[in-house]
Amino acid sequence: MSMEATGRAEQQADAFLVAAHFEDHKEGVLSFIERRPPYFKGGTGAQGLVEGAT
């Protein structure tokens, strides 16, 4: 395999790993948001974040 082909293969592998990491991160963030109380889902804004705060 030539140096150019090796470089292209490495770039493609890097791009694949970055895309896979991005998808894993996105899934993690979405599952985190799904487990949060409603105000964390864009419900009532800052209300309810600190009990007793007005």
Secondary structure, DSSP 8 states (H G I E B T S, - for coil): --HHHHHHHHHHHHHHHHHHHHHHHHHHHHHHHHHS-GGGGTSSTTTTSSTT--
